[in-house]
Amino acid sequence: MNPKTCKVLLIEDNMADAQLIVEILREEPKNAMEILHVNNLARGLEMLANGGIDVILLDLTLPDSSGHNTFAMLAKHVPTMPIIVLTGTDDNDMAIRIVQEGAQDYLVKSLVDYTMLVRSIRYAIERKQALLEKDRLIEQLQEALTNVKTLSGLLPICASCKQIRDDKGYWHQVESYIQQYSSAVFTHGLCPKCSQKIYPKNAAGDRIADQHPNQSSKR
């Protein structure tokens, strides 16, 4: 099978219409489309459960479902699958409603030709993939934003020990509080002033070396 073959599931109970649609799609060059045909919604759902379908052509009037309910049931079972409604009912209000609810297109059988149908199938697959990718990125962004912790407002801080009081009245070291409410990670070191205070001998040695650099180099 050509690796670029598009597998189309046609759910249509009218055999004459189904045959016409199959013949139209078979005009696609290089056998680029494989058409699977079933005549009711239940059988269509069984086919979809097996996987491998790229796009669905759906008639709204079937032996086991009719009208908007047909699309709604199918979309509920396969929300990530591109669905093109292909029906004999030229109902503008129905078309708008169904497209708003996720159908990729609404085509009237009597107005469909080869170019229109093939283009609709190709565009439907591309649009659905783009929408799924967009939804995936939005979900990742929302998750990232949920994980971001920020500090804002007034922070009660002790003037002596510099601990911060949280909204429950507990006092915390500055670094532990900031780590809890932000994404910052602390590393520890000593500034020159604190280093001189804690290690005065080292600081004195450094001062002598700075004052007599030539003597230090001769040793």
KARA-V308768 format. One record per run of one state. SS is the DSSP state (H for helix, E for strand, - for the rest). FROM is the first residue (numbers start at 0). LEN is the number of residues. If there is no record, write none. Layout:
ss=SS from=FROM len=LEN
ss=SS from=FROM len=LEN
This chain:
ss=- from=0 len=5
ss=E from=5 len=6
ss=- from=11 len=3
ss=H from=14 len=11
ss=- from=25 len=3
ss=H from=28 len=3
ss=- from=31 len=1
ss=E from=32 len=6
ss=- from=38 len=2
ss=H from=40 len=9
ss=- from=49 len=5
ss=E from=54 len=4
ss=- from=58 len=3
ss=E from=61 len=1
ss=- from=62 len=2
ss=E from=64 len=1
ss=- from=65 len=2
ss=H from=67 len=10
ss=- from=77 len=4
ss=E from=81 len=6
ss=- from=87 len=4
ss=H from=91 len=9
ss=- from=100 len=4
ss=E from=104 len=4
ss=H from=108 len=3
ss=- from=111 len=2
ss=H from=113 len=34
ss=- from=147 len=9
ss=E from=156 len=1
ss=- from=157 len=6
ss=E from=163 len=2
ss=- from=165 len=5
ss=E from=170 len=2
ss=- from=172 len=1
ss=H from=173 len=8
ss=- from=181 len=10
ss=H from=191 len=7
ss=- from=198 len=1
ss=H from=199 len=12
ss=- from=211 len=1
ss=H from=212 len=6
ss=- from=218 len=1
